[in-house]
Amino acid sequence: MSRVDPITLEVIRNGLASIADEMALIVMRSAYSPVVRDIMDYSTALCDPQGRVIAQGLTLPIQLCSFPRVMRFIEQKFGADLSPGDVLITNDPYSAGGQHLPDIYVIKPIFQGTALAGYAATVAHHTDLGGIVPGSVAIYATEIQQEGLRLPLLKLYAAGEPNATLFELIQSNTRQPVEVLGDLRAQIAACTTAERGLLQLVERYGAAELALYTEALHAHAEQMMRDTIRELPNGVYVGEDYLDGIGEAPEPIRIRATVTVMDDSIDIDFEGTSGQVAASINCPISLPESAAFTAIRCLSRRDIPNCDGYLKPITVRAPEGCLLNPVYPAACGARGVVGYRVFDTIMQALAQVVPERAIAGSEGGPFLMAAGGTYQGRQYVLNEMLVGTWGARADRDGIEGISNPAANLSNQPIEMIEAEMPVEVLRYGFVTDSGGAGRHRGGLAFTREFRFLQPTGFNLRGDRRDHPPYGLEGGGTGGPSAHVHIGADGSEKLLPTMPMRGFAAAAGDVFRLVGAGGGGYGDALEREPERVLADVVAEKVSIDGAARDYGVVIGDDLGLDLGATQSLRAARRAGVAR
């Protein structure tokens, strides 16, 4: 590596990253569906000729680390049987390393002449791929065959010629053929753009020189991650968290992570996690891997390159047949809620030794509400993936109105929902007193209310009601989530977070979704009274909540009573209830 110039390395690193980012922009700007265009549920990457990731777009961490596993399956199946103009496609968790069926991978090998120069890789969550419900994600699916169209690794294009039969097969197995085929073409366009960009780099530096620098990039990323791990005390740290469980009378589902730090490497073992279930929250191993890598990376203070090198010091293991490594034919459409809990569990384990770098529990990942039917003479699918809030950290409050730390999603604009779907959005905002109390307050939960304008069926995926986001260093838990079906007569029914059935709504019915609030950090009695007052003025904390959770006395005129606050806090610290 003595020939490697650090300035050239940084130029090449950023050149590769800019290609991956341009891919992401191409997908977003070319996509047809709200899931990709507005929610931005997709990811992009560049890989070297060995299939190792060398750059990632600024997209979803919890998807991105699935690319290495998919690339290994490509090598096993195709080997040297790839040609210029080929485009590969898959969505299968069991034969190709995917995560769930709505996530379609489109990957293009890039050739300079007849020599393989690398791969352009994309994955996008498609609106619908058939199955028992619109949107193809139902908690109550019990095997993968109920969830929609499975695509093993296939050639969507062979030597530049489209596979018309495969396109027709996909078109015939979705409720939204225009959106699905449009999004596929957006992925192909992104890969074509990446091909042009990578070949320009090859032309500029030469294939041998570029290969030298990509090897250096992997080595640099690995070294930076090992340096990060060396900052952690050697030891075994256990994190444990629970999903609410499935159905009307749920039993908690355990996620257990044993994190072993040994010098410059980390081993993460999920032994003790609950077994796979007869529902669709089973989580193929590529997702726990992604969540684990993301959690460790979030603890680093270094600008580590987004390439395979930083993964090498980290091993992830899960017993076969457990929730995090299910065996065929387990359903896995709603696996995302589990992946976000994996992130939280690892963060909880490492907070024992580096609390100043950790984050308290967040909202639990996007909450899904999917509805569908016929509207204005065509089938429609509403995929609402609502994101919300972070837990607090050692030096700041939790952020609200933001995607989960392990994701990078966005909420759909209300105007687009109402323009394209038979739905009205009645309310969208934050929930007062929902952030976990602490020296630093957890982010507020969000709420959104939908009124259905015609009879429709809908299904849900949520969590964090019975096991709300945890606090750290004495911080309080975040507020619990809630799913509420409100009839036209005003009657309210609390729905399960992971229901084993769908629901029917009449015209005029309302569905209210309340996310979970983020966990707090530190002793709430140490929060500056002036900051609590500012939260009350901003309607983030109520006057009653200020006294109850923070020991801060504020009058109805929003006047801060410091004397009464000191007395109340002293009584609380002395264990006197007031």
Backbone torsions as a table, in degrees:
resi	resn	phi	psi	omega
1	MET	NA	6.8	-176.9
2	SER	-65.6	-20.7	-179.5
3	ARG	-79.6	-7.9	-173.7
4	VAL	-77.7	123.4	176.0
5	ASP	-93.3	124.1	-175.0
6	PRO	-61.8	-32.8	179.0
7	ILE	-69.0	-44.7	177.4
8	THR	-62.6	-38.9	177.9
9	LEU	-58.7	-43.9	-179.3
10	GLU	-68.5	-37.2	177.4
11	VAL	-63.2	-45.0	179.7
12	ILE	-67.3	-41.7	177.5
13	ARG	-55.3	-48.9	-178.5
14	ASN	-71.7	-30.0	174.4
15	GLY	-63.8	-44.0	177.2
16	LEU	-64.6	-43.1	-179.9
17	ALA	-63.1	-37.7	-179.5
18	SER	-67.0	-32.7	176.0
19	ILE	-65.5	-45.7	179.2
20	ALA	-63.2	-38.1	177.6
21	ASP	-68.5	-38.1	177.3
22	GLU	-64.1	-37.5	174.3
23	MET	-56.7	-45.4	-179.0
24	ALA	-61.2	-41.7	179.1
25	LEU	-66.3	-39.0	178.4
26	ILE	-61.6	-44.7	179.0
27	VAL	-59.8	-50.3	-176.4
28	MET	-61.2	-43.8	-174.8
29	ARG	-77.5	-19.4	-177.9
30	SER	-101.9	-13.3	-173.0
31	ALA	-68.8	153.4	178.7
32	TYR	-96.9	-35.1	-169.6
33	SER	-88.8	150.1	173.4
34	PRO	-61.4	-31.2	-178.2
35	VAL	-60.7	-41.1	-179.8
36	VAL	-89.4	-46.7	-174.5
37	ARG	-67.2	-43.3	-173.2
38	ASP	-105.4	-47.5	179.8
39	ILE	-74.9	-27.1	177.4
40	MET	64.6	46.2	178.5
41	ASP	-90.0	77.4	-179.8
42	TYR	-162.3	166.7	178.9
43	SER	-147.2	157.3	-179.5
44	THR	-137.0	152.9	179.2
45	ALA	-159.7	159.7	169.2
46	LEU	-113.3	142.3	177.4
47	CYS	-125.6	154.0	177.0
48	ASP	-83.0	177.9	-177.4
49	PRO	-60.7	-22.0	176.8
50	GLN	-84.3	1.4	179.8
51	GLY	83.6	10.2	178.8
52	ARG	-87.0	136.1	-179.8
53	VAL	-65.5	130.7	177.3
54	ILE	-116.6	-10.5	175.8
55	ALA	-163.3	145.4	178.1
56	GLN	-125.7	141.9	173.1
57	GLY	-71.9	162.4	178.4
58	LEU	-77.3	73.1	-173.8
59	THR	-127.2	-129.5	-170.2
60	LEU	-98.8	112.4	177.0
61	PRO	-56.9	-36.0	-173.6
62	ILE	-74.7	-13.2	171.3
63	GLN	-96.1	-36.2	-165.6
64	LEU	-60.3	-36.7	-176.6
65	CYS	-78.6	3.4	171.5
66	SER	-82.0	-18.9	-178.3
67	PHE	-58.6	-44.4	-179.8
68	PRO	-57.1	-39.9	-179.7
69	ARG	-68.2	-42.4	177.9
70	VAL	-62.1	-41.0	-179.6
71	MET	-64.0	-33.9	177.2
72	ARG	-65.4	-38.6	176.7
73	PHE	-66.2	-36.4	177.2
74	ILE	-62.0	-44.9	178.9
75	GLU	-61.2	-41.8	-179.2
76	GLN	-65.6	-39.4	-174.4
77	LYS	-83.3	-43.2	-171.2
78	PHE	-103.4	-30.7	-178.6
79	GLY	52.0	-121.6	179.9
80	ALA	-88.8	2.9	-177.0
81	ASP	-83.9	52.9	176.6
82	LEU	-129.3	145.9	-175.8
83	SER	-133.3	158.9	172.4
84	PRO	-55.0	135.3	-179.2
85	GLY	92.8	-6.0	176.0
86	ASP	-72.5	145.3	170.8
87	VAL	-135.2	127.3	-176.4
88	LEU	-102.0	152.9	-179.5
89	ILE	-142.8	144.6	172.5
90	THR	-164.4	162.0	169.0
91	ASN	-144.3	9.0	-167.3
92	ASP	-87.8	122.5	178.1
93	PRO	-68.1	-28.4	-170.8
94	TYR	-92.5	-34.1	-178.2
95	SER	-105.0	-5.2	-172.8
96	ALA	-142.5	1.9	175.1
97	GLY	86.2	12.6	178.8
98	GLY	-73.8	-175.1	-176.5
99	GLN	-113.1	-45.0	170.8
100	HIS	-158.2	164.6	-168.9
101	LEU	-63.5	-35.8	178.8
102	PRO	-62.3	-21.6	179.3
103	ASP	-84.2	104.9	179.0
104	ILE	-99.1	127.5	176.0
105	TYR	-93.3	129.4	172.7
106	VAL	-121.7	119.1	-171.6
107	ILE	-131.6	131.5	-176.8
108	LYS	-119.3	117.2	171.4
109	PRO	-68.7	139.3	-176.0
110	ILE	-112.2	126.7	-177.2
111	PHE	-116.1	142.2	165.7
112	GLN	-106.7	100.9	-169.3
113	GLY	68.4	-120.1	177.5
114	THR	-103.6	1.8	-178.0
115	ALA	-95.0	132.5	178.5
116	LEU	-70.7	123.5	-178.6
117	ALA	-101.9	-17.3	-178.8
118	GLY	155.6	-165.8	-179.9
119	TYR	-137.5	144.1	166.8
120	ALA	-103.3	130.1	-173.3
121	ALA	-128.4	135.0	175.3
122	THR	-135.8	152.9	169.5
123	VAL	-140.7	137.7	-179.5
124	ALA	-141.4	142.4	176.0
125	HIS	-81.1	115.3	-177.2
126	HIS	-91.0	146.6	-172.1
127	THR	-54.6	-41.6	-175.4
128	ASP	-162.2	133.1	174.6
129	LEU	-128.0	37.7	179.2
130	GLY	81.8	-154.3	-177.4
131	GLY	91.0	-171.9	-168.3
132	ILE	-82.4	-11.0	179.0
133	VAL	-138.5	152.0	170.5
134	PRO	-57.6	133.5	-177.6
135	GLY	95.0	-14.9	173.2
136	SER	65.7	18.8	176.9
137	VAL	-129.2	104.9	177.5
138	ALA	-129.3	124.1	176.9
139	ILE	-52.7	-36.0	-171.0
140	TYR	-85.5	6.8	168.6
141	ALA	-67.9	135.3	-176.1
142	THR	-108.7	-11.4	174.2
143	GLU	-150.2	157.3	-170.3
144	ILE	-64.4	-26.0	179.7
145	GLN	-64.1	-21.2	178.6
146	GLN	-81.3	-7.4	-169.2
147	GLU	-98.1	-7.0	177.0
148	GLY	131.6	-161.5	-173.5
149	LEU	-77.0	124.5	174.7
150	ARG	-97.1	129.6	179.2
151	LEU	-117.1	106.3	171.9
152	PRO	-66.9	175.2	177.1
153	LEU	-62.2	117.0	-178.0
154	LEU	-136.7	164.5	173.6
155	LYS	-93.3	112.8	174.8
156	LEU	-74.8	-33.9	171.1
157	TYR	-128.5	140.6	174.9
158	ALA	-123.7	116.1	-178.6
159	ALA	52.3	38.8	176.5
160	GLY	88.3	-5.8	-178.9
161	GLU	-99.5	126.7	-179.4
162	PRO	-68.7	145.5	174.9
163	ASN	-85.1	90.2	-173.8
164	ALA	-60.5	-35.8	179.8
165	THR	-63.4	-42.5	-179.3
166	LEU	-68.3	-41.8	175.6
167	PHE	-58.8	-42.4	-179.4
168	GLU	-67.2	-38.0	178.0
169	LEU	-61.8	-45.6	178.9
170	ILE	-63.5	-45.0	-179.1
171	GLN	-59.5	-34.4	-176.3
172	SER	-82.6	-6.6	-175.7
173	ASN	-119.1	27.9	176.5
174	THR	-136.8	147.9	174.1
175	ARG	-77.9	-12.0	-176.3
176	GLN	-131.2	67.9	-174.1
177	PRO	-63.6	-36.6	-179.1
178	VAL	-64.4	-45.8	-179.2
179	GLU	-67.1	-44.1	-176.7
180	VAL	-65.4	-48.1	179.5
181	LEU	-67.4	-35.0	176.5
182	GLY	-63.4	-41.9	178.8
183	ASP	-68.8	-36.0	175.1
184	LEU	-60.3	-42.0	179.8
185	ARG	-67.5	-32.6	175.3
186	ALA	-63.6	-40.5	177.2
187	GLN	-64.6	-42.2	178.5
188	ILE	-63.0	-41.4	178.8
189	ALA	-61.4	-40.1	178.3
190	ALA	-63.3	-41.0	178.8
191	CYS	-65.4	-39.0	178.0
192	THR	-64.7	-40.2	176.3
193	THR	-62.3	-42.4	178.9
194	ALA	-64.9	-38.1	177.5
195	GLU	-57.3	-46.2	179.7
196	ARG	-62.3	-44.6	-178.4
197	GLY	-66.1	-43.2	-179.0
198	LEU	-66.2	-40.5	179.8
199	LEU	-66.3	-29.8	174.1
200	GLN	-65.1	-39.3	176.4
201	LEU	-66.6	-39.8	177.7
202	VAL	-61.9	-42.6	179.6
203	GLU	-64.8	-36.7	-177.3
204	ARG	-72.2	-43.4	-172.7
205	TYR	-104.5	-20.3	-172.2
206	GLY	88.7	147.2	-174.9
207	ALA	-62.6	-41.7	-177.6
208	ALA	-66.7	-42.5	-179.5
209	GLU	-66.8	-41.3	179.2
210	LEU	-64.5	-39.4	177.6
211	ALA	-62.6	-39.9	177.4
212	LEU	-59.3	-43.6	-176.2
213	TYR	-76.6	-30.8	175.3
214	THR	-69.1	-36.0	173.6
215	GLU	-62.0	-41.6	178.1
216	ALA	-64.2	-34.9	179.0
217	LEU	-64.9	-44.5	176.4
218	HIS	-59.8	-45.7	-178.6
219	ALA	-64.7	-39.1	179.3
220	HIS	-64.4	-44.7	179.7
221	ALA	-64.2	-42.0	178.6
222	GLU	-61.2	-44.5	-178.9
223	GLN	-63.8	-40.3	179.8
224	MET	-65.0	-39.0	177.9
225	MET	-68.6	-40.2	177.7
226	ARG	-63.9	-37.4	176.6
227	ASP	-63.9	-37.9	176.6
228	THR	-62.7	-45.6	-177.1
229	ILE	-66.3	-34.8	179.1
230	ARG	-61.6	-22.3	178.8
231	GLU	-74.6	-12.8	-179.8
232	LEU	-92.1	139.5	176.7
233	PRO	-64.7	137.4	173.5
234	ASN	-58.5	142.9	179.0
235	GLY	159.2	178.6	178.8
236	VAL	-116.2	123.7	-175.1
237	TYR	-126.7	132.1	-174.5
238	VAL	-114.0	131.1	172.2
239	GLY	-117.7	144.1	-178.8
240	GLU	-144.2	131.8	177.4
241	ASP	-144.2	169.4	-174.0
242	TYR	-133.5	139.1	166.2
243	LEU	-83.6	153.7	-176.8
244	ASP	-62.8	-28.5	-176.1
245	GLY	102.0	171.3	-171.7
246	ILE	-109.5	149.0	172.8
247	GLY	87.5	-171.4	-174.8
248	GLU	-74.8	-29.7	178.9
249	ALA	-125.3	72.8	-168.3
250	PRO	-72.2	144.3	169.7
251	GLU	-101.9	135.0	-179.3
252	PRO	-57.4	143.9	178.6
253	ILE	-112.9	122.5	-171.1
254	ARG	-89.7	136.3	166.4
255	ILE	-113.6	120.8	-178.7
256	ARG	-126.0	127.3	179.5
257	ALA	-123.8	124.3	172.9
258	THR	-104.6	113.1	-175.2
259	VAL	-105.2	116.1	-179.8
260	THR	-107.7	117.7	177.2
261	VAL	-99.6	122.3	179.1
262	MET	-134.1	99.6	178.5
263	ASP	60.0	-102.2	-176.0
264	ASP	-114.5	25.0	178.1
265	SER	-140.0	158.9	180.0
266	ILE	-131.5	135.2	173.0
267	ASP	-116.0	129.9	179.4
268	ILE	-118.2	118.7	-175.2
269	ASP	-120.1	125.3	-178.1
270	PHE	-98.2	20.6	172.0
271	GLU	-55.7	134.3	-177.2
272	GLY	99.9	-7.9	174.0
273	THR	-73.4	147.2	-179.7
274	SER	-57.8	156.3	179.5
275	GLY	-74.1	167.3	177.2
276	GLN	-61.0	155.9	-172.6
277	VAL	-124.7	162.8	177.1
278	ALA	-85.5	58.8	178.4
279	ALA	-158.4	175.3	-168.4
280	SER	-95.6	21.0	178.9
281	ILE	-93.5	6.8	175.4
282	ASN	-62.8	144.6	-165.5
283	CYS	-123.1	99.6	178.0
284	PRO	-53.2	147.4	-167.4
285	ILE	-57.6	-26.5	-179.0
286	SER	-64.3	-26.3	178.4
287	LEU	-77.1	-48.0	172.8
288	PRO	-56.8	-36.7	175.6
289	GLU	-60.1	-48.1	-179.9
290	SER	-60.5	-45.2	-179.4
291	ALA	-63.5	-39.5	-179.6
292	ALA	-66.9	-47.6	179.3
293	PHE	-60.5	-39.7	-179.3
294	THR	-65.2	-43.7	-179.2
295	ALA	-61.7	-44.7	179.9
296	ILE	-64.9	-42.5	-179.4
297	ARG	-62.8	-36.2	-179.7
298	CYS	-63.5	-22.4	179.7
299	LEU	-82.2	-11.1	-177.3
300	SER	-82.1	144.5	175.1
301	ARG	-98.7	8.6	-175.9
302	ARG	-103.4	152.9	177.2
303	ASP	-87.3	77.3	-173.8
304	ILE	-77.7	132.1	176.7
305	PRO	-58.9	143.8	-179.4
306	ASN	-84.4	76.7	180.0
307	CYS	-144.0	173.1	-175.0
308	ASP	-60.0	-25.0	-175.7
309	GLY	-55.2	-38.9	-175.9
310	TYR	-73.0	-11.8	178.3
311	LEU	-81.4	-21.9	-169.8
312	LYS	-61.5	-35.7	-179.6
313	PRO	-77.3	0.3	-173.9
314	ILE	-118.5	126.3	173.1
315	THR	-113.5	142.9	-179.2
316	VAL	-127.1	128.9	-179.0
317	ARG	-132.0	141.1	175.2
318	ALA	-144.7	133.1	-179.2
319	PRO	-59.5	137.9	177.0
320	GLU	-61.9	133.4	-179.1
321	GLY	93.0	-3.8	174.8
322	CYS	-86.7	174.7	-176.3
323	LEU	-58.8	-28.7	-175.2
324	LEU	-98.4	5.4	175.7
325	ASN	-155.7	62.7	-172.7
326	PRO	-70.6	158.0	176.3
327	VAL	-105.8	150.0	178.6
328	TYR	-54.4	138.9	8.2
329	PRO	-105.6	41.3	-176.4
330	ALA	-56.2	137.6	175.8
331	ALA	-74.1	148.4	-175.5
332	CYS	-146.7	18.5	-176.5
333	GLY	-61.0	-35.6	-177.0
334	ALA	-100.1	29.4	-172.6
335	ARG	-66.0	-20.7	-172.4
336	GLY	-58.1	-39.1	-177.4
337	VAL	-60.3	-30.5	178.9
338	VAL	-75.8	-40.6	179.5
339	GLY	-58.9	-40.3	178.7
340	TYR	-67.4	-31.4	176.9
341	ARG	-70.8	-32.7	175.2
342	VAL	-60.0	-45.0	177.7
343	PHE	-56.8	-48.9	-179.1
344	ASP	-61.8	-39.2	-176.4
345	THR	-67.1	-41.9	177.8
346	ILE	-67.7	-40.2	177.7
347	MET	-61.7	-39.6	178.9
348	GLN	-63.5	-40.0	179.5
349	ALA	-64.4	-47.1	-175.6
350	LEU	-78.5	-15.4	174.3
351	ALA	-63.5	-18.9	177.7
352	GLN	-65.6	-26.3	-176.1
353	VAL	-117.2	-24.3	176.6
354	VAL	-131.9	60.8	-177.3
355	PRO	-59.9	-26.7	-178.7
356	GLU	-70.4	-14.5	179.0
357	ARG	-105.8	-14.3	-172.8
358	ALA	-84.1	167.0	178.0
359	ILE	-122.5	139.5	176.2
360	ALA	-66.8	169.4	-175.8
361	GLY	-58.2	137.7	178.0
362	SER	-100.5	-172.6	-166.9
363	GLU	-66.0	-12.9	178.8
364	GLY	103.8	10.1	179.8
365	GLY	92.7	173.9	-178.3
366	PRO	-59.8	138.1	174.9
367	PHE	-94.4	127.4	-172.6
368	LEU	-103.1	130.1	166.6
369	MET	-129.2	119.6	-180.0
370	ALA	-118.7	133.7	178.2
371	ALA	-134.8	159.1	-179.9
372	GLY	-167.1	167.3	-179.5
373	GLY	163.7	-148.6	178.8
374	THR	-117.1	133.9	-177.9
375	TYR	-144.2	125.6	-179.7
376	GLN	53.8	41.3	174.3
377	GLY	80.6	8.6	179.2
378	ARG	-140.4	156.9	175.7
379	GLN	-71.7	141.8	174.6
380	TYR	-129.1	155.3	174.4
381	VAL	-135.7	120.5	173.7
382	LEU	-99.3	111.5	174.2
383	ASN	-106.0	101.3	179.5
384	GLU	-102.9	113.4	178.1
385	MET	-115.4	97.3	-172.7
386	LEU	-91.7	125.5	178.6
387	VAL	-107.2	162.4	-170.7
388	GLY	-148.6	-64.0	-162.9
389	THR	-156.9	155.6	176.8
390	TRP	-107.1	158.8	167.0
391	GLY	-75.4	167.5	179.8
392	ALA	-77.7	164.3	176.1
393	ARG	-125.2	178.1	-173.9
394	ALA	-63.4	-24.0	-174.4
395	ASP	-121.9	6.3	-177.3
396	ARG	-164.3	160.5	175.3
397	ASP	-69.1	160.0	173.2
398	GLY	-66.9	146.9	179.7
399	ILE	-87.2	135.4	175.4
400	GLU	-112.4	159.7	-176.9
401	GLY	71.6	40.3	-175.3
402	ILE	-145.4	157.3	178.1
403	SER	-71.0	157.9	176.0
404	ASN	-53.2	147.0	-179.5
405	PRO	-55.6	-26.7	-179.4
406	ALA	-92.2	4.8	-179.6
407	ALA	-127.3	-173.3	177.8
408	ASN	-157.7	53.1	-173.5
409	LEU	-101.8	174.0	179.1
410	SER	-137.1	150.8	174.8
411	ASN	-79.1	148.1	179.5
412	GLN	-68.8	140.0	173.1
413	PRO	-63.0	135.7	-179.7
414	ILE	-58.8	-39.6	-177.1
415	GLU	-59.8	-37.1	-180.0
416	MET	-71.2	-39.3	178.2
417	ILE	-60.2	-49.5	-175.3
418	GLU	-70.3	-26.6	179.6
419	ALA	-75.9	-28.0	-171.3
420	GLU	-112.8	-12.5	-173.7
421	MET	-129.1	154.9	176.1
422	PRO	-80.8	60.4	-173.9
423	VAL	-142.1	141.5	169.5
424	GLU	-113.7	140.3	174.6
425	VAL	-98.9	114.5	-174.9
426	LEU	-87.9	-29.3	-175.5
427	ARG	-152.8	142.1	176.5
428	TYR	-152.6	113.9	-177.3
429	GLY	-177.4	-167.2	-178.3
430	PHE	-100.6	160.9	-175.8
431	VAL	-108.9	118.2	179.1
432	THR	-59.6	141.5	176.3
433	ASP	68.2	15.2	-176.9
434	SER	-92.5	-15.2	177.7
435	GLY	-77.3	137.6	179.1
436	GLY	-59.6	133.2	-178.5
437	ALA	-70.7	147.3	178.0
438	GLY	176.9	174.5	172.6
439	ARG	-55.1	-37.0	167.6
440	HIS	-118.1	127.2	-173.3
441	ARG	-80.2	142.4	172.7
442	GLY	-67.8	155.5	178.2
443	GLY	-64.3	151.3	-178.8
444	LEU	-74.6	147.2	171.2
445	ALA	-69.6	155.7	174.6
446	PHE	-103.8	162.5	171.3
447	THR	-140.3	145.6	174.9
448	ARG	-142.0	136.8	178.8
449	GLU	-119.2	132.8	-179.8
450	PHE	-116.0	135.1	169.8
451	ARG	-107.8	125.1	177.9
452	PHE	-81.8	129.1	-176.7
453	LEU	-90.2	-7.8	176.1
454	GLN	-150.5	161.8	178.5
455	PRO	-57.4	137.8	-177.9
456	THR	-155.4	160.3	170.4
457	GLY	-103.8	148.7	177.4
458	PHE	-146.4	157.7	176.0
459	ASN	-138.1	165.7	-166.8
460	LEU	-132.3	155.3	164.9
461	ARG	-143.7	119.3	179.7
462	GLY	-148.7	-168.0	179.8
463	ASP	-177.9	-175.5	173.1
464	ARG	68.0	31.9	169.9
465	ARG	-93.6	-55.3	-178.7
466	ASP	-80.6	-22.1	-179.8
467	HIS	-130.2	77.2	-175.4
468	PRO	-68.5	165.7	-176.5
469	PRO	-58.3	133.7	-175.4
470	TYR	-76.1	153.3	169.9
471	GLY	-96.1	168.0	178.5
472	LEU	-124.6	149.8	175.2
473	GLU	53.0	40.7	178.6
474	GLY	91.5	0.4	177.9
475	GLY	-72.0	155.4	-178.5
476	GLY	-82.2	161.6	176.0
477	THR	-72.0	154.5	174.3
478	GLY	-73.4	163.8	178.3
479	GLY	-65.7	148.3	-177.9
480	PRO	-75.0	159.0	177.1
481	SER	-82.6	170.1	177.0
482	ALA	-158.1	139.9	171.0
483	HIS	-118.0	121.9	-174.5
484	VAL	-128.5	127.4	174.2
485	HIS	-99.7	117.9	-176.9
486	ILE	-110.1	118.3	179.3
487	GLY	-72.5	166.0	179.4
488	ALA	-61.7	-22.6	178.0
489	ASP	-85.8	2.4	179.2
490	GLY	91.6	-5.0	179.2
491	SER	-68.2	143.4	-177.0
492	GLU	-118.7	138.9	176.5
493	LYS	-131.8	124.5	177.4
494	LEU	-79.0	125.2	-176.8
495	LEU	-98.3	154.3	176.3
496	PRO	-62.2	154.4	177.2
497	THR	-75.6	-30.4	177.8
498	MET	-129.5	74.6	-173.0
499	PRO	-73.4	144.0	177.4
500	MET	-94.5	32.3	175.0
501	ARG	-163.4	165.4	173.3
502	GLY	-92.4	176.7	-176.9
503	PHE	-130.9	150.9	177.6
504	ALA	-109.6	134.0	178.1
505	ALA	-118.6	136.8	174.0
506	ALA	-85.9	162.4	175.2
507	ALA	-58.7	130.4	-178.1
508	GLY	96.6	-14.0	176.5
509	ASP	-67.2	154.3	-179.0
510	VAL	-122.5	139.3	171.6
511	PHE	-113.8	124.2	178.8
512	ARG	-109.5	125.2	175.6
513	LEU	-111.2	126.7	173.5
514	VAL	-119.6	118.7	177.2
515	GLY	-76.4	175.2	175.7
516	ALA	-86.8	150.3	174.4
517	GLY	-85.6	159.8	178.9
518	GLY	-76.8	151.7	177.8
519	GLY	-71.0	152.6	178.7
520	GLY	-87.9	168.7	-179.3
521	TYR	-131.5	121.6	176.9
522	GLY	85.3	172.6	-177.0
523	ASP	-68.8	123.2	-179.1
524	ALA	-64.0	-26.2	179.5
525	LEU	-73.0	-6.8	177.0
526	GLU	-97.3	-1.9	178.9
527	ARG	-72.5	134.4	-177.6
528	GLU	-59.4	130.0	-179.7
529	PRO	-54.7	-33.8	-179.5
530	GLU	-65.8	-33.2	177.7
531	ARG	-72.8	-35.9	175.8
532	VAL	-64.2	-42.7	177.2
533	LEU	-59.8	-43.0	178.6
534	ALA	-60.4	-38.0	177.1
535	ASP	-65.8	-37.7	178.2
536	VAL	-66.0	-44.4	178.3
537	VAL	-60.1	-38.4	-180.0
538	ALA	-81.6	1.6	-179.9
539	GLU	64.2	24.4	173.2
540	LYS	-83.9	-29.0	177.0
541	VAL	-131.0	138.5	177.4
542	SER	-82.1	166.0	175.9
543	ILE	-60.9	-43.2	177.4
544	ASP	-64.2	-40.6	179.7
545	GLY	-64.9	-33.7	178.0
546	ALA	-61.4	-43.4	179.1
547	ALA	-73.1	-44.6	-175.3
548	ARG	-66.7	-46.1	-171.1
549	ASP	-95.9	-26.6	-173.1
550	TYR	-121.6	-6.7	-177.4
551	GLY	65.2	31.6	-179.0
552	VAL	-112.2	126.3	-176.5
553	VAL	-98.5	120.7	-179.2
554	ILE	-129.4	132.4	-179.4
555	GLY	-80.2	169.2	178.6
556	ASP	-62.6	-22.0	177.4
557	ASP	-87.2	10.4	-178.6
558	LEU	65.5	25.4	173.6
559	GLY	-85.9	135.8	-179.1
560	LEU	-89.6	120.9	179.9
561	ASP	-98.8	94.4	-176.0
562	LEU	-68.4	-35.9	178.9
563	GLY	-63.3	-48.6	178.8
564	ALA	-65.0	-33.8	177.6
565	THR	-63.5	-46.0	179.0
566	GLN	-60.7	-41.3	-179.9
567	SER	-66.3	-44.1	-178.7
568	LEU	-64.5	-43.0	-179.9
569	ARG	-66.9	-39.0	177.7
570	ALA	-62.1	-41.3	178.8
571	ALA	-65.2	-41.1	178.7
572	ARG	-62.2	-44.5	-178.8
573	ARG	-66.1	-29.2	178.2
574	ALA	-82.6	-3.1	179.2
575	GLY	82.0	18.7	179.3
576	VAL	-95.8	122.1	-179.9
577	ALA	-72.4	129.1	177.1
578	ARG	-141.9	NA	NA
